[in-house]
Amino acid sequence: MGRFFALLLLPILLFGSLVKPFKWNDGESFLTFLERKKLPLSLYYNLDKEDQKLTEDIPYNANCQMVVDDKKFIQQILIPVNDELQLQIFLTPKRRYDIRVVPIVTQEYTETLYVPIQTLPYDDIVKLTGSKNLASEFVKMFKGKVDFRKGFKKGDPIVLVYTQKYRLGKPFSMPEVHGAMVEINGKKVTVYRHADGRFYDEKGAQYEKFLFKIPINNPRITSGFTKSRYHPVLHCYRAHAGVDFGARPGTPILATGDGRISFAGSSRGYGNTIKIRHSNGLISLYAHQKSFRAGIHNGSVVKQGEIIGYVGNSGLSSGPHLHFGMYSGSTAINPLSVMKKTTEGFSGKERKVFLAIRDKMDAKFRKILQQKPVRKPYFDFHETYYVDSQTFKPKPF
Ligand SMILES: [Zn+2]
């Protein structure tokens, strides 16, 4: 209800205006962006702490849109902070700029893909779907299990079952793969996503080898990870790009996994912050620290469980805690989804659930292999869109 009401208040501005897509500059801060566009800096300072912190999580290369009128006057700017929420800068009826957090409108479809390998799986998947994200997810899933550079015959099949979001007619954000199968020289290799969100083989053995540990002893979670949550009291959308652990100031912070420190310094929102790049490509972040451990600096190599710093209250923080983030590229993911599980393999009720998921997926694989559905290569024909300021729905220009 609150959401619908908020949309009604939006000004209708789009007659005679044009949507200009642009990419968020790597490393640009929200304040310098406002300065560069000659927009009032109060747009940033009027945001509350949580939303100010969000601006530091705008993914580099994020696909943004600017709506300008025929006199090149900025009417509206949309900047995604994750795949569900975006910052909207807009003109009020009094012709003043305002800002708020609004949902990103996407269409979501569960799709199946059948690919007879022609060149390389990555290239074949991109050609058919237009999604580099889907192709790299696929490659990641079979890494270490299948060597696609040798051994396959032309025509060997790949089957993928996944959910893909579309925004402005294009694949948007990371697809969620539910299951995948390759057959190489008659040998099948399968991967299934279990109810816990992780990938397993047909026997229920976990795929991911690299596992992280909670970065604090006796953890107490005070705020979880969320991409988009409607706040019933504040009547606004909130996102939280990490997990908060409540702890006393000075509590040691531990490296979640082996890696190399890629940032140790101060940022406005996150205060004293350390980032660690891990060998599987993920980056962990530890914010609001009181201080770093002596000897910890940019480039330091750390081991899992090693003390890197101490819990504090620096930056935009409302009390001592550790804000712990995990990033795949510039995208925040739920850190808890990559933490080490205490149990290995399934038993009891969980095993039953897994077997049901697996058998259902196997039936899908069989059906797709029989039907061999032909998909036309993806063709990207829309260059520019209007974004309706009331519904946020795209309209081809
Ligand atoms: Zn936090």
Boltz pocket constraint, residues with backbone or C-beta under 6 A from the ligand:
constraints:
  - pocket:
      binder: B
      contacts: [[A, 223], [A, 240], [A, 242], [A, 243], [A, 244], [A, 322], [A, 323], [A, 324]]
      max_distance: 6.0
